[in-house]
Amino acid sequence: MPTSRRAFLGASAVLLATGCSGTADVLGLRRPVRIAVSWSGQELRAFHSVLDRLGPLDYPVEVVPLGDDISTAFGPRSARRPDLVMLPQPGLVPAHQKDLESMPEDLADRGRARLWDELLVVDGTTYGLPFKTAHKSAVWYRPSVLEKAGLQPPTQWSEWLAVNRALSSEGIRPLSLAAGDGWVLTDFLENVLLGSSPSTYRALATAAHPRPSEQPGFAAALRLLGTMWSAPGTLAGGVERSLVQQFPDAIVEVFGHRRAAMVLASDFAEPVVRSFAADPDDIGIFTFPSISPGAAPPVVVGGDVMVLPKPTSDDARDLVRRLAAPAAVDPWIAEGGFLADGVTSGYSPELTRLAKQLVAPGALLQFDLSDRLGRLGDINGLWRVLTDFLVRIGGRGSDVVPEAVDDALAELKKVEG
């Protein structure tokens, strides 16, 4: 039997899986199962480690990293169209349901779990399976900074603002913000909105034609968020650096350069945190605090789901079954930065805490709102509106917030149509 080998061809990473496939496979005549993914760097390497551990396959596997262009996987049919898509926007599943094959019936219940069922099940048929869960309400920080200032991780929004003020008064920038990645800004707002007005969040998530500009709860959430972003001395590097800073850079700013105390970053930030931490013992995590006393803390959930574009093949269904096996993702869990849906053990202490919150009874969980808003939540919608909002208020004090909120709502109204 041939051994596994990997070749990188332009934008595609081809994995020829082991197996007794015969002469046709050796000559490259058997069609590979093509998997489209949005991952790059460490995440892409970790996914290859998962594929490497699947064991002998009777077909080759080709991994195609599409990055932010992952939605093109549902384009016109061609010989290069992927057979399996690891979709980082599960909210697209209902919109593309007619382009998708149903999941194997023996796996269908996996797509009917809490939260996922609203996105992955259409008219009783399951069109997607969770592969990777994301906890989008995690804040990574350096405990030594808070301890030196005599502070504790906040459990209330007002406490977080007070912690920021105390750190700023000591000449320490509290927050590193990756505003160069618009989804980081939407994550921030979604947490504030879910914590302050769950009914507004839910109404927008389920509306056929959502109009956040008309929701008083949405405007109130913007004002709350503005109190943090507008506070002088809060953002490391100010607005200027924040706007060009991408997700990994913001983490390095906290743990590598140590020019900030904390960063809002999902569980998948863990490998970057540990790779760049100047002090591996100075890593802590707290989850987004409650917005008001007695309220449940918000937990925003995201993830990557497996979907099968039409027409599918037996080989693609076989690969889905193998990737859905509970032990299949163990190599990625071992590397860090991976949460499996419903699994609460086998992680680092930080991720174990996040995993347990995702299954806690009564937890205020909702799926990523921007993902469910369609074009309104993307780079030309909420991403741009929040970027402009940050530019108007960043570090300029609370007096500028009311007018900036009005401007943001006016911008959103234009996008809503």
Secondary structure, DSSP 8 states (H G I E B T S, - for coil): ----EEEEETTEEEEE--S---HHHHTT-S--EEEEE---HHHHHHHHHHHHTT---SS-EEEEE-GGGGGGGGSS--TT--SEEEES-GGGTTTTGGGEE---GGGGGGGGSTTTHHHHEETTEE--EEEEEEE--EEEE-HHHHHHTT----SBHHHHHHHHHHHHHTT---B---TTSHHHHHHHHHHHHHHH-HHHHHHHHH-SS--GGG-HHHHHHHHHHHHHHTSTT-BTTHHHHHHH--HHHHHHHHHTS---SEEE--GGGHHHHHHH-SSTT--EEEE--BSSTT---EEEEEEEEEEEESS--HHHHHHHHHHHSGGGGHHHHHHSS-B-TT--SSS-HHHHHHHHHHH-TT-EEEE-HHHHTGGGGSTTTHHHHHHHHHHHHTTS-GGGHHHHHHHHHHHHHHHH-
